[in-house]
Amino acid sequence: MLQLFELPTFEIIVESLNIYIAFIFVAFGLMSLGWLVVHVEHGRHFSMIKAAFALILGALFIGFGIHFLLLSGGM
């Protein structure tokens, strides 16, 4: 049967969202690493737990951001 309008598939919508998700993750990662820098430079009492938490979060978010950037590029 001939249809005049075809609805976009879910796969196309998800693939187009990858670039936005990547930028969100990279932004969160940079904010987390910025939090690490501010915490270490301006904190009188250096907390290893907070520094490690910020470093792990920053690396995780930037890693996911790079992952979604590669997915949006088709790699």
Secondary structure as a PSIPRED ss2 file (coil, helix, strand):
# PSIPRED VFORMAT (PSIPRED V4.0)

   1 M C   1.000  0.000  0.000
   2 L C   1.000  0.000  0.000
   3 Q C   1.000  0.000  0.000
   4 L C   1.000  0.000  0.000
   5 F C   1.000  0.000  0.000
   6 E C   1.000  0.000  0.000
   7 L C   1.000  0.000  0.000
   8 P C   1.000  0.000  0.000
   9 T C   1.000  0.000  0.000
  10 F H   0.000  1.000  0.000
  11 E H   0.000  1.000  0.000
  12 I H   0.000  1.000  0.000
  13 I H   0.000  1.000  0.000
  14 V H   0.000  1.000  0.000
  15 E H   0.000  1.000  0.000
  16 S H   0.000  1.000  0.000
  17 L H   0.000  1.000  0.000
  18 N H   0.000  1.000  0.000
  19 I H   0.000  1.000  0.000
  20 Y H   0.000  1.000  0.000
  21 I H   0.000  1.000  0.000
  22 A H   0.000  1.000  0.000
  23 F H   0.000  1.000  0.000
  24 I H   0.000  1.000  0.000
  25 F H   0.000  1.000  0.000
  26 V H   0.000  1.000  0.000
  27 A H   0.000  1.000  0.000
  28 F H   0.000  1.000  0.000
  29 G H   0.000  1.000  0.000
  30 L H   0.000  1.000  0.000
  31 M H   0.000  1.000  0.000
  32 S H   0.000  1.000  0.000
  33 L H   0.000  1.000  0.000
  34 G H   0.000  1.000  0.000
  35 W H   0.000  1.000  0.000
  36 L H   0.000  1.000  0.000
  37 V H   0.000  1.000  0.000
  38 V H   0.000  1.000  0.000
  39 H H   0.000  1.000  0.000
  40 V H   0.000  1.000  0.000
  41 E H   0.000  1.000  0.000
  42 H H   0.000  1.000  0.000
  43 G C   1.000  0.000  0.000
  44 R C   1.000  0.000  0.000
  45 H C   1.000  0.000  0.000
  46 F C   1.000  0.000  0.000
  47 S C   1.000  0.000  0.000
  48 M H   0.000  1.000  0.000
  49 I H   0.000  1.000  0.000
  50 K H   0.000  1.000  0.000
  51 A H   0.000  1.000  0.000
  52 A H   0.000  1.000  0.000
  53 F H   0.000  1.000  0.000
  54 A H   0.000  1.000  0.000
  55 L H   0.000  1.000  0.000
  56 I H   0.000  1.000  0.000
  57 L H   0.000  1.000  0.000
  58 G H   0.000  1.000  0.000
  59 A H   0.000  1.000  0.000
  60 L H   0.000  1.000  0.000
  61 F H   0.000  1.000  0.000
  62 I H   0.000  1.000  0.000
  63 G H   0.000  1.000  0.000
  64 F H   0.000  1.000  0.000
  65 G H   0.000  1.000  0.000
  66 I H   0.000  1.000  0.000
  67 H H   0.000  1.000  0.000
  68 F H   0.000  1.000  0.000
  69 L H   0.000  1.000  0.000
  70 L H   0.000  1.000  0.000
  71 L H   0.000  1.000  0.000
  72 S H   0.000  1.000  0.000
  73 G C   1.000  0.000  0.000
  74 G C   1.000  0.000  0.000
  75 M C   1.000  0.000  0.000
